[in-house]
């Protein structure tokens, strides 16, 4: 074991030398737009808390009540004795919200994506995946025995070519899978064009909407609503750990037959404890708030527009878009180190952001991914921009 430890230490040392070490920063308060850290108070611009629901009093109260009404944990998988009536209530509510026949809960969306491909696709089938899809999709595809094809990010000419290749290979079933919103770029997938091509070739479409459910689209139903293709996307996966309260848990929303087969064969579902009762109750309340209130979405859009405008005026390079994920780019060989230094300098000024570099993003494309929230005020947004300017001047 000593030799292995030495090898691992050498690998860790190389990561550090390359400026790619990822360090956890401890926060000392509930998740919110204003948090405490071990370095002091900070404005939080790196959480997936898009609607500001992570510390919403009604959601906290629902979770508290569930501890009394439903207990702390399930201590079982779903098909043994791990399904409460509220689990089915949440699954029904999710399906109604995203516009499918049914849904099924998983411990996380990573598990949802890890479980679905092996169930739906065999060696005689094909899966066609966007090159920038989330790691959970990549890992899920690796677990199945389907023929694998990959198309360039949002490139419909390349998608057509891969659909033709899958057809020529004699695939029985073909599944096109894409992120609805790409988490490192903030781009939406061109779902209308994807659905058009899929229908032309008789393929199914699956969308991971983890960074869209609850706040993208007029009613917050997701990227398929924003792109006008609700009812044309066959399978939607998503998370309860971002806009919908930020707890834990994921889901697959799909036709009844897909959900029923997942209940029989999806390994992360069959062999993992059911989602905790307090998380289910809090997520039900979060989904209700997201469904019934448009104001948080309006505030979120306004904050994103303001941030983009001010940062552009200040001369920063941003990836274009309308999503509340706003990547501030630091390209080039030294970009990773510069982005990390800027993020550290901003934290010293009370603004919490995180730098991303290889292997999370391609080499030479380092960035600080800013995530706006409906819980941010206009003053918060302006303070963040001011910190970016000051930090850039300090490290340049």
N, C-alpha and C positions, 0 to 999 in steps of 0.2 A: 504493500500500500504506500510505503514511503516514496518509492520511485514514481508511482502514479501522482502522488501529491506534488512532487517536484515538477512533473510535467504540467500539471494543472496550474501551478504557480507561474511557470514560465508563460503559459498562455494568457493568464491574467495580467502579468507584467507587460506583455506585448499590447494588450488592449489598452492598458493605461498609457503606454508610450505613444500609441496612435491617437490619444486624446478621445477615446471612444467609451471610457468607463461611465456606466450609468449608476448614479448614486441616489439612494432614497433620501428625500428630505422629509423630516418628521413634522407633521402638523399637530397642534395641541388643542384643537377646537373641532366642533362639527364642520362638515363640508359646507361651504357657503361662498359667496362672493368676497367676503372679508373673513380671513382666517388668521389664527395664530400659528406661528412656527417657532422652532427653537431659536430662530434668529430675531423674533419679534413679530409684530402685526404685519399683515401683508394683504394686498389686493390679489385675488386669485383669478388668473386668466389662463389656466391650463386644465380646468376640470371639464368633464363631459356634462356638466350640470346646466344644460341649455335652457331649460324652463325655470331654473332656480328652485326646483322642488326638493332638493336633497335634505333641506332642513325645514320644509313647509310644515307649519304647526298642525294642520289637519292630517297630514300624512303621518307625522310623528304620533299624533293621538290615536290614529287607526292602528298603528303598529303596537302602541302601548296596550290598547284594548284587546288586541289579538293575543297578547301574552296571557291575559287572564282568561280569555274565552277559548283559546285553541292550544295553549301551551307553548313551550320554547322550541322544541324540535320534533321531527316526525319519527326519527329512529327507524326508518324503514324506507324501502323503495316503493314506487307508486303501486305496482301490481300486487304487493303483499298487503300492507295496511298503511300505506303512505299517502293515500288520497283522501283529503277532506273535501267537503262540499265546496269550500271556498276555492280550492284548486280548480275545480271545474267551472266555478263562476268566473274566475279570472281567464281561463282559456276561452270561454264563450265570449267574454267582453273583448278580448284581444282579437278574436276572429271577426267580430262585428265591426271593430274599429278599423282594421286593415282591409276588410272586405273579402274574407274567405269563408268557406263553409265551417271550418273548425280550426283549432290550434292545439298544440301540445307543449307543455312546459319542460324545460331542461334546467339543470343547475346553472348554466351560463349559455350565452350564444356560441361561445367557443365549442361547447359540448353539442349544441344543436347542429352546428356546421360539421362537427366531427362525426355525427351519427347518421346524417341523412344520405350521404352519397353511397355508402356501402349497402344501405337498405334498398335504394331505388335502382342502382346501376350494377350490372355484372359485366363479365368479359365481352359479351356481345353488344354492349352499349358504348356510348361516347359522352364525354363531358368536355365542354368548351368553356374555358375560363379566361377572364380578363387578366392580363399580366400583372396588374397592380391590386388584385384582390387581396383581402385580409388574410393574414397567416392562418386563421382558423379554416378558411376555405381551402387554402393550399394543403393543409394537413389533412382535412377531410377527404379531399380528392385522392391524396396518397393512400388512404386506407381502403379505397375501393379498387376493383379490378377492371374498371372501364378503360377503354382507349382514351387517351388524354390529348387534348388539343388546347393551344393557348393563342389568344389574339392580342394584338397591340392595344394598349389602353384606349378605349373608346373609339377604336378605328373600325368603322363599319365595313370598309372594303376588305380588311383582314378577317373580320368575323365571317363575311360571306365566303371567303376562301376556306376557312376552317370548317364551316358548315358543309361546303362541297366536299372537302376531304373526308369528313365523317360519313357523309352519304355514300361516297365512293368506297369507303371501307366496309360498307354494309351494316352500319350500326342499326340495331333494333330500336333503341331509344336514344335520343340525343337531348342533353340538358345543357343549355347556355346559362352560366352563372356569373353574376357581377355584383360588386358592391353597388348599393343605391347612391351613396355618397362616399367618395374615397377619403379615408380618414387623414391621410397625410397631405392631401391637396385641396380638399373642400369642393372638388368637382362633383357634379351629378352625372350619373351614367345617362347616355342618350336612350332612354328606355323605349320611346316610341319607335325609333329605328330598330332597336334590338327586337322588339316584339314583331315588327313587320317582317324582319328576316326570319325569325323563328317560325312564324306562321307559314311563310313561304316554303320552308324546308320541313315542316311538321315537327319542330323541336319544342321542348318545354323551356320555360324561362324561370329562373330562380334569382331572387334579389335579397342580399343581406342589407337590411335597412337600419342597422344599429345606430348609425349617425344621421338618421332621418325620422324615425318613428316618434311622433308626438309634436314635431315642430316644422317639418318640411311639408309643403303643400298648404292649400288654403285652410283645410281643416286639421292640419297636422298629421294626416294619415300616412304620410311618407312620400318617398320619391316617386312611387307609381302614381300617386295623386297629383303631384307637381307636374309630371310628364303626361298626364291625361290617359293613363293606361290601366287604371283600376279595373279589374275583371279580366285583363289580358295577361297579367303576370300570374303564373301558376303557383309559385311557392314564395313566401316571404319569411325570412328569418330575421330575428331582432333580439333586442336585449331589454331587460328591465333595469339595467345598471347604468344607464345614461340619462336621457331626458325624463324617463318615467320614474323619477324618484331616486335613481342612482343606487339602488340596493344591490341585488344580485338576481340571477336567473335569466334565462333566455327562452325563446320560443320558435317553433315552426308553425306558421299559419298556411293552410293548404286545403285542397279538397279532402273530403272525408276519408277517402280510400288511402290517401297518403298518410294522414294522421293515424288511422287505424293500423296500418302496416308498421309505422314507426313504434307504436305501442307494443307490437309483437317482436320487433327485431332490432331496434336502435339500442346499441350497447350502453351509451351514456345514460339513457333513460332507464334501462332495465337494471343497471348495476350502480346507480347513484341514489343517495337519499333525496327524497322529495324536497322542493324548495320550502324553507322554513315558514311557519305560519305567520309570523309577524311581517316577513317580507311579502308574502302573498297579500295580506290585508293592506299593507302600505301601498303596494303596487296597484291594487284595485282602486284605492283612493286617488293615486297619482293619475291613473288612466282616466278616471272620471273628470279630474281637473283639466287634463289635456284635452279631453273631448268637448267639454262644456264651456271653456273660456278661451276666447281669441286674444285677449289683451296681452298675455305673456308672449305670444308669437309676434304680435305687433311690436312690442318693446324690443324683442330679440332682433328682429329685422332692422329696426331703427339703430340699435347699438352697432350692429355689423356694418351698416352703411356709414355711420359716423366714423367708426374706426378706420375703415378702408379709405375714406376721404382724407382724414387727418394724416394718416401714415403716408399716403401718396404725396400729399402736399409737403411732407417732411423729407421726401426723397428716398423712401425705402422701396425696395423691390418686393412686390406682393404677387402671388399667383391670383389671377382674375377669378371672379365668381361672386355669388350672393350668399353663400353658406356662412354660418357663424364660425366655421373653421377658417382662419385667415393665416396662411403660411407667409411668414416674413423670411425672405430668402437671403442666404449667405453663401453664394456660389464660390467655386474655385477650390484649390488644394488646401488653403488655410481656412476655408469656410467653417469647418466643423469646430476648430478651436476658437474662432472668432465668435461663432454663435454661442458656444458654451460660456465664453468670457462675458458676452453681453448679458446672457441670462443671469449669471452670478452678480454682475453689477446692478442689474435691475432688482434682484432680491434685496441687495443692500439698500436699495431705495424704496423698499416696501412693495414691490410688484413681483408676483410669483409667476414666472413662465419657465418653460422647459425647452432646451435645445434638442434637436433630433439630427442624427447623422448616421452614416453607414454602420450597420447593415439595415437599419430601419428604413432609411431612404437611400437612393443611389449615391455613390461616391461623387463628390463635387456638387451635391444638391442639398447641403445642410440647410437647416431652417429652424426658426422658432415658431412653433405652431400655437398661435393665439386662438383661444376659444372664448367667444362672447357668450354671455348669459343674460336672460331676462332680469336677473337679480342685480345686474350692474346698472348704476346710474350714469347719466351723462358725465358727471364729474369724474366717476371712476374711469370711464373710457378716456377722457382727456388726460387724466393722471397717468394712465398706462402709456399713452403716446409720448408724453413729456419724459417718462422714464426711459423709453426707447431712445429718444434723442440724446439724453444725457449719457446713457450707457454707451451709445455708439461713439460719442465724442471722447469718452474716457478711454476706450480700448483702441481707438484708431491711431 
